[in-house]
């Protein structure tokens, strides 16, 4: 049995614990400082629980020595401490962060990894699966031109002016809307502004908008640097959302008061479990001398598991990190150091028992490269 220490017992942590525990191949202990949250996780997932302060690196190291790997489902600012503790304890590390600076710090820690010790940040949906899907499309081209990655976690039944409900970390959402975004433009790596790059598109008869947000590219700028003219990531929302968030964040300058922005959002925007995750990747370039485009479009919906309702963002995010842990535990990933998500093959991911959720629930559209 592979022993997993799961830090964080919130919405995503509960889903991770249930998936791994139900597989029968993992002994999961969930740790948090919130006893009520731990009790709820134990009730729905059946995992062991314990109180643990993630800011106490010494306590983390002592606890980690009893496990094979650690999964951080904590807010991003805890992750550098958790990664350093994992390094000292000699175990592998996985997280869900979208924060660029946090990932850079994890990369520095990973440079000191021992044989068999893997550091895999950004294992969720975006960053995470979207990089795996987009990178897969790039392999069909002789010469790349553009790589566009679009993801949205949306309410199935949008109401109100924002047409949005909270589905995951509010801190992460604010980061995405306020922090600079990485991109490649005219073959150069650049920083671009969040909430800019506005566009509209239609998918399955539904009209959406998309705009720049931070963190979703993961390490794709590094992977495709020198190979692509244009690479960018944008968040998908229903039409009208971006303008209202621009007013709130920029015109009212709430980007400079993120604590109050978080309070406003959590007080006023309801949480929903009735959601849909939309993943839409487009890659263009030359194949056999012809300019062509290939796309991968997926929609994953909320579902009921063992009588409990789980949101699409819980399922997709938890499945992403569980698949990475499972592939590592079974010796199917690199053996040491820093893992970029796009180093995981798409079919390898989809054929994994956890990653399969992206296949079984999706309406996927692949351009057939054999016919090009």
Secondary structure as GFF3:
##gff-version 3
##sequence-region A 1 372
A	DSSP	beta_strand	2	7	.	.	.	ID=ss1
A	DSSP	alpha_helix	11	23	.	.	.	ID=ss2
A	DSSP	beta_strand	26	32	.	.	.	ID=ss3
A	DSSP	alpha_helix	35	45	.	.	.	ID=ss4
A	DSSP	beta_strand	48	51	.	.	.	ID=ss5
A	DSSP	alpha_helix	57	64	.	.	.	ID=ss6
A	DSSP	beta_strand	69	72	.	.	.	ID=ss7
A	DSSP	three_ten_helix	76	78	.	.	.	ID=ss8
A	DSSP	alpha_helix	79	89	.	.	.	ID=ss9
A	DSSP	beta_strand	92	95	.	.	.	ID=ss10
A	DSSP	alpha_helix	100	110	.	.	.	ID=ss11
A	DSSP	beta_strand	118	120	.	.	.	ID=ss12
A	DSSP	alpha_helix	129	138	.	.	.	ID=ss13
A	DSSP	beta_strand	143	155	.	.	.	ID=ss14
A	DSSP	alpha_helix	170	178	.	.	.	ID=ss15
A	DSSP	beta_strand	181	185	.	.	.	ID=ss16
A	DSSP	beta_strand	188	192	.	.	.	ID=ss17
A	DSSP	beta_strand	199	203	.	.	.	ID=ss18
A	DSSP	beta_strand	206	212	.	.	.	ID=ss19
A	DSSP	alpha_helix	220	224	.	.	.	ID=ss20
A	DSSP	beta_strand	230	238	.	.	.	ID=ss21
A	DSSP	alpha_helix	241	246	.	.	.	ID=ss22
A	DSSP	pi_helix	247	251	.	.	.	ID=ss23
A	DSSP	three_ten_helix	254	256	.	.	.	ID=ss24
A	DSSP	alpha_helix	258	268	.	.	.	ID=ss25
A	DSSP	beta_strand	275	287	.	.	.	ID=ss26
A	DSSP	beta_strand	290	301	.	.	.	ID=ss27
A	DSSP	beta_strand	303	305	.	.	.	ID=ss28
A	DSSP	beta_strand	308	310	.	.	.	ID=ss29
A	DSSP	alpha_helix	312	329	.	.	.	ID=ss30
A	DSSP	beta_strand	337	338	.	.	.	ID=ss31
A	DSSP	three_ten_helix	341	343	.	.	.	ID=ss32
A	DSSP	alpha_helix	346	350	.	.	.	ID=ss33
A	DSSP	alpha_helix	357	360	.	.	.	ID=ss34
A	DSSP	three_ten_helix	369	371	.	.	.	ID=ss35
###
